[in-house]
Amino acid sequence: MPSFVDPAILFFVSGMLADLLRSNLEIPPQIARFLSLYLLMALGLKGGFALAQSCWLTIRAKR
């Protein structure tokens, strides 16, 4: 269940649903900019946390 509350997945599914319903959804430019920055930060933080918990940093630091 935690993967379904991921912001990137929620936005993807909602976009697919809007397309399937033939919605003429228009997002104002300011909101679109905010959403894109929010998604980039969410993905970056998620990747950063995963990288911090991986052994890649400890292997890299030993060199």
C-alpha positions as semicolon CSV with decimal commas, in nm:
position;residue;x (nm);y (nm);z (nm)
1;M;0,000;0,000;0,000
2;P;0,278;0,257;0,062
3;S;0,371;0,263;-0,308
4;F;0,021;0,386;-0,399
5;V;0,059;0,702;-0,192
6;D;0,381;0,798;-0,367
7;P;0,325;1,145;-0,524
8;A;0,469;1,046;-0,862
9;I;0,240;0,744;-0,890
10;L;-0,065;0,942;-0,779
11;F;-0,004;1,212;-1,042
12;F;0,055;0,951;-1,311
13;V;-0,264;0,761;-1,228
14;S;-0,471;1,079;-1,207
15;G;-0,338;1,190;-1,546
16;M;-0,422;0,854;-1,699
17;L;-0,770;0,869;-1,547
18;A;-0,828;1,221;-1,682
19;D;-0,724;1,104;-2,029
20;L;-0,948;0,796;-2,017
21;L;-1,244;1,013;-1,914
22;R;-1,166;1,253;-2,202
23;S;-1,143;1,539;-1,959
24;N;-1,038;1,877;-2,093
25;L;-0,833;1,933;-1,780
26;E;-0,635;2,255;-1,791
27;I;-0,389;2,333;-1,516
28;P;-0,288;2,697;-1,467
29;P;0,083;2,760;-1,536
30;Q;0,159;2,852;-1,172
31;I;0,011;2,529;-1,042
32;A;0,184;2,325;-1,312
33;R;0,517;2,480;-1,211
34;F;0,454;2,406;-0,844
35;L;0,353;2,046;-0,918
36;S;0,661;1,985;-1,132
37;L;0,891;2,125;-0,862
38;Y;0,711;1,920;-0,597
39;L;0,751;1,601;-0,800
40;L;1,118;1,670;-0,867
41;M;1,184;1,727;-0,498
42;A;0,987;1,418;-0,397
43;L;1,176;1,199;-0,643
44;G;1,509;1,352;-0,546
45;L;1,449;1,301;-0,176
46;K;1,330;0,945;-0,228
47;G;1,638;0,865;-0,437
48;G;1,866;1,039;-0,188
49;F;1,729;0,840;0,102
50;A;1,764;0,517;-0,094
51;L;2,121;0,605;-0,187
52;A;2,205;0,692;0,174
53;Q;2,085;0,351;0,288
54;S;2,271;0,164;0,015
55;C;2,625;0,042;0,051
56;W;2,741;0,254;-0,245
57;L;2,851;0,541;-0,022
58;T;3,052;0,319;0,213
59;I;3,227;0,152;-0,080
60;R;3,300;0,491;-0,240
61;A;3,430;0,637;0,089
62;K;3,685;0,357;0,137
63;R;3,878;0,453;-0,176
